[in-house]
Structures are given as structure tokens and as C-alpha cells.
Amino acid sequence: MGLKRLSGLALLALMLLLLCSSAVLADSESQSDGQVAVGGLAAGGALFIGLIVCFVLALLLSLCITIYLAYFMYTDANARGENGVLWMAIGIFGGLLGLLVWLIIRPEKKKSVENAALR
């Protein structure tokens, strides 16, 4: 549910960015003597704020993906009998490349004692 809210905010910021950029372009075309109107400065400020909001949302999304990637690598490595903390650190600092390495070299999943007793 948090991801839907985050994507909704990103869409809202993108719409604000598009609206402000069209206002800046229209105002800059209407000025023929090279002077910048006050409305153009306000629209430019809104455009700048929209860019900052998009940048912050992209950073938050990247942070959420990195945290999930590290959590997945930690739990998967522990389930397969590997050092989960080491692979979590590789996931944090290596990003998608670290995940790709883990998916290539990870060992087969160990069968637990409970699963063996059920068979």
C-alpha cells in the first residue's frame, strides 16, 4: 500500500512539473524585449520545487528498493546456509550487481530437519 501512495505522489509531482514547465515556456515566448516577468519567475520557482519533489521521491524509491534487496539477500542466504550479514552488505553496497552475483552463485536450498521428518 505504501508503494501505491508513493507512486501516486510521484505522478502528482510529474503533473505539477509538466504544468509549470508549460507556463514558463509560454511566458518566455511572450516576452520579446528580453525581460523576465514576475509570473515567469514564480512559474520557474514552481518548476524548481517540482524537480526537487521528483528527485526526493526517486531517492526514497531507491532507498526502499535497496532495503528490500538487502532483506531478500539476507533471508535467502540464511535459508541456504550462507553468511546472511555478508550478503546483505553486498546487497546494500553492490545494488543490482550484488543481487545478480548472488542469484548466479547461490547454493541449493538446504532441506530442514522438519521437512525431512515429514517425508
C-alpha positions as CSV (number, residue, x, y, z in Angstrom):
1,M,0.0,0.0,0.0
2,G,2.9,2.3,0.7
3,L,4.2,1.8,-2.8
4,K,0.9,2.9,-4.3
5,R,0.9,6.0,-2.3
6,L,4.5,6.7,-3.3
7,S,3.7,6.2,-7.0
8,G,0.7,8.5,-6.6
9,L,2.9,11.2,-5.2
10,A,5.4,10.8,-8.0
11,L,2.6,11.1,-10.5
12,L,1.3,14.2,-8.8
13,A,4.8,15.7,-8.8
14,L,5.2,14.9,-12.5
15,M,1.9,16.6,-13.4
16,L,3.0,19.7,-11.4
17,L,6.3,19.7,-13.3
18,L,4.6,19.5,-16.7
19,L,2.1,22.2,-15.8
20,C,4.8,24.6,-14.5
21,S,7.1,23.9,-17.4
22,S,4.4,24.8,-20.0
23,A,3.7,28.0,-18.1
24,V,7.4,29.0,-18.1
25,L,7.7,28.3,-21.8
26,A,4.6,30.3,-22.7
27,D,5.7,33.2,-20.6
28,S,9.2,33.2,-22.0
29,E,7.8,33.3,-25.6
30,S,5.5,36.2,-24.8
31,Q,8.4,38.4,-23.6
32,S,10.0,39.9,-26.7
33,D,12.3,42.5,-25.1
34,G,14.3,40.1,-23.0
35,Q,12.9,41.0,-19.6
36,V,11.6,38.3,-17.4
37,A,8.1,38.8,-16.0
38,V,7.3,38.2,-12.3
39,G,4.9,35.4,-13.4
40,G,7.7,33.7,-15.2
41,L,9.9,33.7,-12.0
42,A,7.0,32.3,-10.0
43,A,6.5,29.5,-12.5
44,G,10.2,28.9,-12.7
45,G,10.2,28.6,-8.9
46,A,7.3,26.1,-9.0
47,L,9.2,24.2,-11.7
48,F,12.3,24.0,-9.4
49,I,10.2,22.8,-6.5
50,G,8.6,20.2,-8.7
51,L,12.1,19.0,-9.8
52,I,13.1,18.8,-6.1
53,V,10.0,16.8,-5.2
54,C,10.6,14.3,-8.1
55,F,14.3,14.0,-7.0
56,V,13.3,13.3,-3.4
57,L,10.7,10.7,-4.4
58,A,13.2,9.0,-6.7
59,L,15.7,8.9,-3.8
60,L,13.0,7.4,-1.4
61,L,12.1,4.8,-4.0
62,S,15.7,3.9,-4.5
63,L,16.2,3.6,-0.7
64,C,13.1,1.3,-0.4
65,I,14.3,-0.9,-3.2
66,T,17.8,-1.2,-1.6
67,I,16.4,-2.1,1.8
68,Y,14.1,-4.8,0.3
69,L,17.0,-6.1,-1.8
70,A,19.2,-6.4,1.3
71,Y,16.4,-8.1,3.3
72,F,15.8,-10.6,0.5
73,M,19.5,-11.4,0.2
74,Y,19.9,-11.8,4.0
75,T,16.9,-14.1,4.4
76,D,17.8,-16.1,1.2
77,A,21.4,-16.5,2.2
78,N,20.5,-17.7,5.7
79,A,18.0,-20.2,4.3
80,R,20.7,-21.6,2.1
81,G,23.3,-21.9,4.9
82,E,25.4,-18.9,3.8
83,N,26.5,-15.8,5.8
84,G,23.4,-13.6,5.6
85,V,25.1,-10.5,7.0
86,L,27.9,-10.6,4.4
87,W,25.4,-11.0,1.5
88,M,23.2,-8.2,3.0
89,A,26.2,-5.9,2.9
90,I,27.0,-6.9,-0.6
91,G,23.3,-6.2,-1.5
92,I,23.5,-2.7,0.1
93,F,26.8,-1.7,-1.5
94,G,26.6,-3.7,-4.7
95,G,22.9,-3.0,-5.6
96,L,21.6,-4.9,-8.5
97,L,25.0,-6.2,-9.4
98,G,25.3,-7.8,-6.0
99,L,21.9,-9.3,-6.4
100,L,22.9,-10.7,-9.8
101,V,26.0,-12.2,-8.4
102,W,24.0,-13.8,-5.5
103,L,21.5,-15.3,-7.9
104,I,24.2,-16.8,-10.0
105,I,26.4,-18.3,-7.3
106,R,23.9,-19.1,-4.6
107,P,23.8,-22.8,-3.5
108,E,20.8,-25.1,-3.4
109,K,18.4,-24.6,-0.6
110,K,19.2,-26.8,2.4
111,K,16.4,-29.1,3.5
112,S,15.4,-28.5,7.1
113,V,15.1,-31.3,9.7
114,E,11.4,-30.7,9.9
115,N,10.9,-31.3,6.2
116,A,13.0,-34.4,6.3
117,A,10.9,-35.8,9.2
118,L,7.6,-35.2,7.3
119,R,8.8,-37.4,4.4
